[in-house]
Amino acid sequence: LEAMSIGCPVLASNTNIFKEICKDGVHYFSNNNVNDLFEKLEQLLYSKIDLLSKNKLALSISRTFNWKKCAVETYNVYNKL
């Protein structure tokens, strides 16, 4: 999220938690697949279009997460206990 919030392209493992948080705002590689990681990284590094293709969406997604929202939601959970 921090990388997304400053416009840095992200390459993440294709796992449920990353897909839930990052949605389509990042580039994914197959989990535990070194060859796919290498191919996707190489593709991003050598294609400026691919490298920057998800920046706007990533910035938008990252803005939905902030410390104040986290604190309020955490407080609400504890308040229900």
C-alpha positions as CSV (number, residue, x, y, z in Angstrom):
1,L,0.0,0.0,0.0
2,E,2.8,2.4,0.8
3,A,4.4,1.8,-2.6
4,M,1.1,2.2,-4.3
5,S,0.5,5.5,-2.4
6,I,3.6,7.1,-3.9
7,G,3.0,5.9,-7.5
8,C,5.6,3.1,-7.4
9,P,4.6,0.1,-9.6
10,V,4.0,-3.1,-7.6
11,L,4.5,-6.7,-8.5
12,A,2.8,-8.9,-6.0
13,S,2.3,-12.6,-5.6
14,N,-1.1,-13.8,-6.9
15,T,-2.6,-14.6,-3.5
16,N,-6.0,-13.9,-2.1
17,I,-4.9,-11.3,0.4
18,F,-3.1,-9.2,-2.2
19,K,-5.9,-9.5,-4.6
20,E,-8.4,-8.4,-1.9
21,I,-6.4,-5.4,-1.0
22,C,-4.7,-4.3,-4.2
23,K,-7.4,-5.4,-6.6
24,D,-6.3,-4.6,-10.2
25,G,-4.0,-1.9,-9.1
26,V,-0.9,-4.0,-9.2
27,H,0.8,-6.5,-11.4
28,Y,0.7,-10.2,-10.3
29,F,3.0,-13.2,-10.7
30,S,2.1,-16.8,-10.0
31,N,2.7,-17.7,-6.4
32,N,5.9,-19.7,-5.8
33,N,6.8,-19.5,-9.5
34,V,10.3,-18.0,-9.9
35,N,10.1,-18.1,-13.7
36,D,6.9,-16.2,-13.8
37,L,8.2,-13.6,-11.3
38,F,11.3,-13.2,-13.5
39,E,9.2,-12.8,-16.7
40,K,6.8,-10.3,-15.2
41,L,9.6,-8.3,-13.6
42,E,11.4,-8.2,-16.9
43,Q,8.2,-7.2,-18.8
44,L,7.6,-4.4,-16.4
45,L,11.2,-3.1,-16.4
46,Y,11.4,-3.0,-20.2
47,S,8.0,-1.7,-21.0
48,K,7.2,1.8,-19.7
49,I,3.6,1.4,-20.8
50,D,3.2,-1.7,-18.6
51,L,5.3,-0.2,-15.8
52,L,3.0,2.8,-15.4
53,S,-0.3,1.3,-16.6
54,K,-1.8,0.8,-13.2
55,N,-0.5,3.8,-11.3
56,K,-3.7,5.8,-11.3
57,L,-5.8,2.9,-10.1
58,A,-3.1,2.0,-7.5
59,L,-3.2,5.5,-6.1
60,S,-6.9,5.5,-5.9
61,I,-7.0,2.1,-4.1
62,S,-4.3,3.2,-1.7
63,R,-6.2,6.3,-0.7
64,T,-9.0,4.1,0.7
65,F,-6.6,3.0,3.4
66,N,-5.4,5.3,6.1
67,W,-4.4,5.3,9.8
68,K,-7.5,7.2,11.0
69,K,-9.8,4.7,9.3
70,C,-7.8,1.9,10.8
71,A,-8.0,3.4,14.3
72,V,-11.8,4.0,14.0
73,E,-12.5,0.5,12.8
74,T,-10.2,-1.0,15.5
75,Y,-12.0,1.0,18.1
76,N,-15.4,-0.1,16.9
77,V,-14.3,-3.8,17.1
78,Y,-13.0,-3.4,20.6
79,N,-16.1,-1.4,21.6
80,K,-18.3,-4.3,20.6
81,L,-16.5,-6.7,23.0
